[in-house]
Amino acid sequence: MDRASDLSTIRNVIARLRPGLAATQPIGLMDIAEVCRRRARAVVARDCHAARDALLAIACEWDLARDRLEEQSDACLAAISGLLR
């Protein structure tokens, strides 16, 4: 998938799970962490080891110096999008 598709997937999941978070509001690491937590709980049949690996990949890829979702690398967006699918 490409960057635009990953961002679209992430924004759609956020809009569904956190409707109070406006589409124009900046999304940061804490917002992503909350959405990932909710998603992991909602998908009971998910392989817990794969989910853990995906969360670790997101943590490794996230650039803390730039906390906005749109400023993250393609690899980070792909990891988030993969977990939320």
N, C-alpha and C positions, 0 to 999 in steps of 0.2 A: 504494500500500500504506500501511498505517497503522503507527504506532510499534510496537505489539505484534507485528505480523507481521514487521517488519524485525528486531526483537530476536530473535524465534524463529528466523528464517532464519540470522542470524549465530551464535546459540548452537548450532544444529544443525550448521553447518559446522565450528565450533570443536570440538564434541564428536567429529566425525568425523576431523578433521585433527590435533587435539591432545587425545587422550583422557585424558592425564594432568592436564589442566586441569579441575578439578572444576566442576560446574555452579554451585556456590554461591560459588566463589572469584571475587573481583573481576577483571574483564578490563580491561586497560589498553591504551594505545597500542602498546606493544611486542608484546603478544599479538596485537593486530589486524595489526600490520605483519608478523609472522611468518606468520600465516594467509594474508594477502594474497599474500605472497611464494610460499608453497607453492601456492596456488591458481593464481597466474599461471604458474608452471612446469608445472602439471598440465594446463592448457588450452593446448595448442600452437597450435591453429588460431585463437586469439583475436587480434583486431586489436590490435597493439601500441600504436597511437596512442590507441585508445579506452581501453585498460588504463592507459596513462600519464595520460590525462585524468581517469580515475576515481580514481587514486591521488593526483593533485594536488588533486582536489575533497575527498577525505578529509583530506588534510593541511591544507587551508584551513579546513575546517569543524571540525576537532577542537579542542576547548577544552582547552588545556594546563593551565589552572588547576584543572580537574576531570578527572582522568585516568580515571575509571571509565566504562565503556561506557554504563551506564544513565543517566549524567548528561549525555550528549552530546545535541545538538539533533536534531530530527527530520530535518533536511537531512543531517546527518552520518550518521545511521543509515541513511537511504535510500541514500546514496552507498556505504557499506560493503556493504549488502545487495545493491545492484546489481552491485557488483564480484564478490561471492561467488556469485551465481546462475549 
